[in-house]
Amino acid sequence: MMTMERRIPNELVDLILENLYLDTDTLRNCALVGKAWVSSSQRGIFREIVLSMLSPMNMDANLKVARHLDTLFSEKPYMASFVRSLELRSFGRSGPAVALTNVCQAPSVTRFSTIDSWFRTFAELVSLLSRMRNLKVLAVDMSCFDWNVPNSLSELEIEEASLPPRSIQLEELRLGIIPCFMTWFQRDWCPFDVHHLNSLDIPSEVDMVTLQYFGTGLRELTLRGIPGTLVVGRSDFNYAHLQYTPNLRKLSLRDLDEYMFHAVAWIKALFEPLLNSEGNIVPFQHLNIDLSSRTLHLNRWSEFDELLEKPEFASIETVDFRVSETLGAQVLDMFRKKLPSLDASKKLTVQEVNWKKEFKLDF
């Protein structure tokens, strides 16, 4: 009697493997099951590519990775279409990494991030980014020898007719360095549109003109550090504030670690332009503040508590502080004493975190 072989439908295989996209080791094993499993497994394996180097200046290691990717995608170019996210960590583009260009040209790539990475020139990075036609999320913290901004797409060996200005519309943007990117974004030929962002993450040194450039549609804003101009006492600097962010729902203030005395002054400078004689309520609902100092004094935070008592800030639902886990159990009591109104309103929360681990996951 002959037995009939029953096969799992390909559609069901796809659904099963989609639930394993975070488990690369299991996906590699699944790719060995049979032909029907190979493509779906590879789609998960190559969905997110992370290139990480122990030393960004290790040219031999960088070239080895570049050659490996170049060979892989040259032999099997369809694999590039599986890539959704490309991330570079401590990556030095010290040689002709053709594979990066191949991946960036894949229409499937919607997210690119790089941290502590090195490029020879700013134009080299711009060339890669300009090939990601469907990019939605961009996060960049990098360094290079030559920060000169290119003057045209032709300098990047890209046909201008093939890439109209403002044709790549970003939804989320994080920048560790502002000036060169702002110069590039404002060039007439720049293919990136950053006027309709939902989320923006930038250093606190940004001025009001720059913040307004990113449009009024922001729903999430993250500012990192305390402006150095505030620390040294300059009063003529045009600090960014929240008056022109009418759709903001979430504000995060990160890396407030060294100048605790100045932190409250800066937060007040952000918020006070929202005060008005009519008492109109501002729209944002969630405020996150990172105090990463090893010690906390909270000397002036009662002023912050009084500020948020104003009727304009009645819409705020949560004020979440994150502090070092090394501060001990007394830290919550410290906040309750300094912020009695927030504590009484049940809006105040305090989380203890491991900043070393947080730094690795934060970008």
C-alpha positions in Angstrom: 0.0 0.0 0.0 1.4 3.3 -1.0 1.6 6.1 1.5 0.9 9.7 0.4 3.4 12.4 1.4 1.7 15.3 3.0 3.4 18.7 2.7 2.8 21.8 4.7 1.4 24.5 2.4 4.0 27.2 1.6 1.7 29.9 3.0 1.6 28.1 6.4 5.4 27.7 6.3 5.7 31.5 5.8 3.4 32.2 8.7 5.4 29.9 11.0 8.7 31.3 10.1 7.5 34.9 10.4 7.2 34.2 14.1 10.9 33.3 14.3 12.3 36.4 12.8 14.0 37.3 16.1 15.6 33.9 16.4 18.3 33.8 13.8 19.8 30.5 15.0 16.5 28.7 14.6 16.0 30.2 11.2 19.3 28.9 10.1 18.2 25.4 11.1 14.9 25.8 9.3 16.7 26.7 6.1 18.1 23.2 6.1 14.7 21.4 6.3 13.9 21.6 2.6 13.6 23.8 -0.4 10.2 25.1 0.6 11.7 26.5 3.8 14.8 28.1 2.4 13.4 31.3 1.0 11.2 32.1 4.0 14.1 31.3 6.4 16.5 33.6 4.5 13.9 36.4 4.5 14.1 36.3 8.3 17.8 35.8 8.5 18.6 38.8 6.3 15.7 41.0 7.5 18.0 42.9 9.8 21.7 43.2 8.9 24.0 44.4 11.7 27.7 45.1 11.0 29.7 45.6 14.1 33.4 46.0 14.5 35.5 46.0 17.7 37.6 48.8 16.3 36.3 51.1 13.6 39.9 51.6 12.3 40.5 47.9 11.9 40.8 47.9 8.1 41.5 44.2 7.6 38.4 43.2 9.5 36.3 45.8 7.6 37.5 44.7 4.2 36.9 41.1 5.1 33.2 41.8 6.0 32.8 44.0 2.9 34.2 41.3 0.6 32.0 38.6 2.2 28.9 40.7 1.7 29.9 41.6 -1.8 30.4 38.0 -2.7 27.1 36.9 -1.1 24.9 39.5 -2.8 26.7 39.2 -6.1 26.1 35.4 -6.2 22.5 35.7 -4.8 21.3 39.3 -5.5 17.7 38.4 -4.5 18.9 38.2 -0.9 19.4 42.0 -0.9 15.6 42.3 -1.3 15.1 40.6 2.0 16.8 43.4 3.9 14.5 45.8 5.8 17.0 47.3 8.3 20.8 48.0 8.0 22.7 48.9 11.1 26.4 49.8 11.4 28.1 49.7 14.8 31.7 50.8 15.2 32.0 50.2 11.5 34.8 51.7 9.4 34.1 51.9 5.7 37.8 51.8 5.0 37.5 50.1 1.6 35.2 49.9 -1.4 32.3 48.2 0.4 30.2 47.5 -2.8 27.9 45.2 -0.8 26.7 48.2 1.2 25.7 50.0 -1.9 24.0 46.9 -3.2 21.9 46.5 0.0 21.1 50.3 0.1 19.7 50.1 -3.4 17.2 47.4 -2.4 13.7 48.9 -2.3 13.0 46.8 0.8 15.3 48.9 3.0 13.2 51.2 5.2 15.6 51.7 8.2 19.2 52.7 8.5 21.2 53.4 11.6 24.9 53.8 12.4 26.6 54.5 15.7 30.3 55.2 16.4 31.0 54.5 12.8 33.6 56.1 10.5 33.4 57.3 6.9 36.2 58.9 5.0 33.9 61.7 3.8 30.4 63.0 4.6 29.7 62.7 0.9 30.3 58.9 1.1 27.5 58.6 3.7 25.2 60.8 1.7 25.8 58.6 -1.4 24.7 55.6 0.5 21.6 57.3 2.1 20.5 58.7 -1.3 20.2 55.2 -2.7 17.6 54.2 -0.1 14.6 55.3 -2.0 12.1 54.0 0.6 13.8 54.9 3.8 11.5 55.9 6.6 13.8 55.7 9.7 17.3 57.3 9.8 19.6 57.3 12.9 23.1 58.6 12.5 26.0 59.1 14.9 29.3 59.0 13.0 32.6 60.7 12.3 34.7 61.3 9.3 37.8 63.2 8.0 36.0 65.3 5.4 32.7 67.0 6.4 32.2 68.9 3.2 28.7 68.7 1.9 28.4 67.7 -1.8 26.9 70.2 -4.2 24.9 67.9 -6.4 23.8 64.3 -7.0 26.2 64.1 -9.9 29.1 64.3 -7.4 27.7 61.1 -5.9 27.5 59.5 -9.3 23.7 59.5 -9.2 21.6 60.8 -12.1 19.6 63.8 -10.9 16.6 62.9 -13.1 16.3 59.5 -11.3 16.0 61.0 -7.8 13.7 64.0 -7.5 14.3 66.5 -4.6 12.3 65.7 -1.4 11.2 62.3 -2.8 12.4 60.3 0.2 10.0 61.2 3.1 11.4 60.3 6.5 9.1 59.5 9.4 11.7 59.2 12.2 15.1 60.9 12.4 17.9 60.8 15.0 21.0 62.8 14.5 24.1 62.9 16.8 25.6 65.8 14.7 23.4 68.6 13.3 25.3 71.2 11.1 26.3 69.1 8.1 23.0 67.4 7.9 21.1 70.7 8.1 23.2 72.1 5.3 22.5 69.0 3.2 18.7 68.9 4.0 18.4 72.5 2.8 20.1 72.0 -0.5 17.7 72.3 -3.4 18.6 68.9 -4.8 18.5 67.0 -1.5 16.3 63.9 -2.0 15.2 63.8 1.7 12.1 65.4 3.0 12.3 66.1 6.8 9.4 68.5 7.1 6.8 65.9 8.0 8.5 63.9 10.7 6.6 62.0 13.4 9.6 61.5 15.6 12.8 63.6 16.1 15.9 62.9 18.3 18.6 65.5 18.3 21.2 67.2 20.6 19.8 69.9 22.9 22.2 72.4 21.3 19.7 72.8 18.5 18.3 76.3 18.0 14.7 77.4 17.4 15.2 77.9 13.6 16.5 74.4 13.2 13.7 72.8 15.2 11.1 74.7 13.2 12.6 73.5 10.0 11.5 69.9 10.9 7.9 71.0 10.8 5.0 71.3 13.2 3.8 67.7 12.8 6.2 66.2 15.4 4.5 63.9 17.8 7.6 62.7 19.6 10.7 64.8 20.4 13.9 63.7 22.2 16.5 66.2 23.2 19.9 65.0 24.5 22.1 66.7 27.0 22.0 70.3 28.3 23.0 73.1 26.0 26.6 74.0 26.6 25.7 77.6 26.0 23.4 77.4 29.0 26.1 75.9 31.2 28.5 78.7 30.5 25.8 81.3 31.1 25.2 82.7 27.7 21.8 84.5 27.5 21.9 85.5 23.8 21.5 82.0 22.4 18.2 81.2 20.6 17.4 78.0 22.6 14.8 75.6 21.1 11.5 75.5 23.0 8.1 73.9 22.6 6.0 76.9 21.5 6.0 75.7 17.8 5.3 72.0 18.3 1.5 72.0 18.5 1.1 68.3 17.9 3.7 67.0 20.3 2.5 64.1 22.5 5.8 62.8 24.0 8.9 64.7 25.1 12.0 62.9 26.3 15.0 64.7 27.8 18.0 62.4 27.8 21.5 62.4 29.3 21.0 65.1 32.0 24.0 63.9 34.0 26.6 66.5 34.9 24.9 69.9 35.5 22.0 69.2 37.7 21.7 72.8 38.7 21.3 73.9 35.0 18.8 71.1 34.2 15.9 72.8 35.8 16.7 76.1 34.2 16.8 74.5 30.8 13.5 72.7 31.3 11.9 75.9 32.4 13.2 77.6 29.2 11.6 74.8 27.2 8.2 75.0 28.9 7.7 78.7 29.8 6.9 79.9 26.3 3.8 77.6 26.5 2.4 79.7 29.4 -0.4 82.0 28.3 -2.9 84.3 29.9 -5.8 82.3 28.5 -4.6 79.1 30.2 -4.9 77.1 27.0 -3.9 73.5 27.6 -0.8 72.2 25.7 -1.3 68.9 23.9 1.6 66.7 25.0 0.9 63.9 27.4 4.1 62.1 28.4 7.4 63.5 29.7 10.5 61.3 30.2 13.6 62.6 31.9 16.9 60.8 32.3 19.1 61.8 35.2 22.1 59.6 34.7 24.3 61.1 37.5 25.8 58.9 40.1 24.5 61.3 42.8 21.3 63.3 43.0 20.7 66.5 44.9 17.5 67.7 43.3 18.1 71.2 44.7 15.9 73.1 42.3 13.4 70.5 41.2 10.7 72.0 43.4 10.6 74.8 40.7 9.8 72.2 38.1 7.0 70.8 40.3 5.5 74.3 40.6 5.7 74.9 36.8 3.8 71.7 36.0 1.0 72.8 38.4 0.1 75.4 35.9 -3.3 74.8 34.1 -1.6 74.8 30.7 0.1 71.4 31.6 -3.0 69.7 32.8 -2.9 67.3 29.8 0.3 65.7 31.0 -0.5 62.1 32.1 2.9 60.8 33.1 6.3 62.2 34.2 8.7 59.4 34.2 12.2 59.8 35.6 14.9 57.3 34.9 17.9 57.2 37.3 20.9 55.0 38.0 20.2 51.7 39.8 23.2 52.4 42.0 21.4 55.3 43.9 19.6 53.0 46.3 16.1 52.6 47.6 15.9 56.1 49.0 15.7 57.7 45.5 11.9 57.4 45.3 11.5 59.2 48.6 13.8 62.0 47.4 11.6 62.6 44.3 8.4 62.5 46.4 9.7 65.2 48.7 10.9 67.5 45.9 7.9 66.9 43.6 4.9 66.7 46.0 2.3 67.9 43.4 3.4 65.4 40.8 3.4 62.7 43.4 0.0 63.6 44.7 -1.4 63.6 41.1 -0.1 60.0 40.6 1.7 61.2 37.5 5.2 60.7 38.9 7.1 57.4 38.2 10.8 56.7 38.9 12.6 53.8 37.2 16.1 52.6 38.1 18.2 51.5 35.1 21.6 50.1 34.4 23.1 52.9 32.2 25.8 50.7 30.7 23.2 48.3 29.3 20.9 51.2 28.4 23.7 52.8 26.3 24.1 49.6 24.2 20.3 49.5 23.5 19.6 53.2 23.2 20.5 54.0 19.6 
